[in-house]
Structures are given as structure tokens and as C-alpha cells.
């Protein structure tokens, strides 16, 4: 393997590292959202008073059923996005490991040459 191919692999590796970092942040964000929605569901289920939902910049009085449906939908959406981010992260991690192994082999080959 020549130096140009090694440089190309190194750039690809750096790009993968950036993507993994971005996905890790997304996973953290989706996980936090999911937990927030779980807590909101628990609170809504316990409440007997009025319930308000934020709609755009306004607070709207809604029924308990409407609030539960809205939060459940948001929870499911966050769960789905977290699952997708986890799958993407796992796939990129595998690519990153393969690429890292290839770079290490190439570097060892250049040192011996």
C-alpha cells in the first residue's frame, strides 16, 4: 500500500470518528428525551388537576387523555430515533474497527519497507 492510499484511509477514518462522535451526542440527546417523556407520562397519569401542553409559544389546556396520547407519541418517536441512532452507531463502529486495522497494517508495512 502506498502513502496516497494510507492518506485516503486516514481521512476516511477521521470522517468516521466525527460521525461516531455526532451519533454519540444524538444518542445521548434521544435517551434524555425518552427519559423526560417517561417522567412526564408518570406525572400525567398521577395528576387530577388541569393539564397544559406547550403548542408553539402558547400553553393550551388539554384533557388528560390528549396529554397522555401526545406524550406517548413523543416517547415512541424518541425511542425509535434512539434505536436508529444505535443501529447507525454500531454499523459505523464496525467500519471504524476495520479501517483502524487496515491503517495499522499499512503503517506496519511502510515501517518494514
C-alpha positions as CSV (number, residue, x, y, z in Angstrom):
1,X,0.0,0.0,0.0
2,X,1.4,3.4,-0.9
3,X,1.2,6.7,1.1
4,X,-1.7,8.1,-1.0
5,X,-3.9,5.1,-0.1
6,X,-2.9,5.5,3.5
7,X,-3.7,9.2,3.5
8,X,-7.1,8.4,1.9
9,X,-7.8,5.7,4.6
10,X,-6.7,8.2,7.4
11,X,-9.1,10.9,6.1
12,X,-11.9,8.3,5.9
13,X,-11.1,7.2,9.5
14,X,-11.2,10.8,10.7
15,X,-14.6,11.3,9.0
16,X,-15.9,8.1,10.7
17,X,-14.6,9.4,14.0
18,X,-16.5,12.7,13.5
19,X,-19.7,10.8,12.5
20,X,-19.4,8.5,15.6
21,X,-19.0,11.5,17.8
22,X,-22.0,13.1,16.3
23,X,-24.1,10.0,16.7
24,X,-23.0,9.5,20.3
25,X,-24.3,13.0,21.0
26,X,-27.6,12.2,19.2
27,X,-27.9,9.0,21.2
28,X,-27.4,10.9,24.4
29,X,-30.0,13.5,23.4
30,X,-32.6,10.9,22.4
31,X,-32.0,9.0,25.5
32,X,-32.5,12.1,27.6
33,X,-35.7,13.0,25.7
34,X,-37.0,9.5,26.2
35,X,-36.4,9.7,30.0
36,X,-38.1,13.1,30.1
37,X,-41.2,11.8,28.3
38,X,-41.2,8.7,30.6
39,X,-41.2,11.0,33.6
40,X,-43.9,13.2,32.1
41,X,-46.1,10.2,31.5
42,X,-45.8,9.2,35.1
43,X,-46.7,12.7,36.3
44,X,-49.7,13.0,33.9
45,X,-51.0,9.6,35.0
46,X,-50.9,10.7,38.7
47,X,-52.5,14.2,38.2
48,X,-56.1,15.0,38.8
49,X,-55.9,18.7,38.0
50,X,-55.7,20.7,34.8
51,X,-53.1,19.7,32.2
52,X,-51.4,22.1,29.8
53,X,-49.4,21.3,26.8
54,X,-46.9,23.7,25.1
55,X,-48.1,24.2,21.5
56,X,-45.6,26.5,19.7
57,X,-45.2,29.5,22.0
58,X,-48.6,29.0,23.8
59,X,-49.8,26.8,26.7
60,X,-53.1,25.0,25.9
61,X,-55.4,23.4,28.4
62,X,-56.0,19.7,27.3
63,X,-57.7,16.6,28.6
64,X,-55.7,14.0,30.4
65,X,-56.2,11.6,27.5
66,X,-55.0,14.1,25.0
67,X,-51.9,14.8,27.1
68,X,-51.2,11.1,27.5
69,X,-51.5,10.4,23.8
70,X,-49.3,13.3,22.9
71,X,-46.5,12.3,25.4
72,X,-46.8,8.6,24.4
73,X,-46.4,9.6,20.8
74,X,-43.3,11.7,21.6
75,X,-41.9,8.9,23.8
76,X,-42.3,6.4,20.9
77,X,-40.7,8.8,18.5
78,X,-37.7,9.4,20.7
79,X,-37.4,5.6,21.3
80,X,-37.5,5.0,17.5
81,X,-34.9,7.7,16.8
82,X,-32.7,6.2,19.6
83,X,-33.0,2.8,18.0
84,X,-32.0,4.1,14.6
85,X,-29.0,6.1,16.1
86,X,-27.9,2.9,18.0
87,X,-28.0,0.9,14.8
88,X,-26.1,3.5,12.8
89,X,-23.5,3.8,15.6
90,X,-23.0,0.1,15.7
91,X,-22.5,-0.1,11.9
92,X,-20.1,2.8,11.9
93,X,-18.2,1.3,14.8
94,X,-17.6,-1.9,12.9
95,X,-16.4,0.1,9.8
96,X,-14.1,2.1,12.1
97,X,-12.6,-1.0,13.6
98,X,-12.0,-2.5,10.1
99,X,-10.4,0.8,8.9
100,X,-8.3,1.1,12.0
101,X,-7.0,-2.4,11.5
102,X,-6.2,-1.6,7.8
103,X,-4.4,1.6,8.8
104,X,-2.4,-0.2,11.4
105,X,-1.4,-2.9,8.9
106,X,-0.5,-0.3,6.3
107,X,1.7,1.6,8.8
108,X,3.5,-1.6,9.8
109,X,4.0,-2.4,6.1
110,X,5.5,1.1,5.5
111,X,7.8,0.7,8.5
112,X,9.2,-2.6,7.2
113,X,9.7,-1.2,3.7
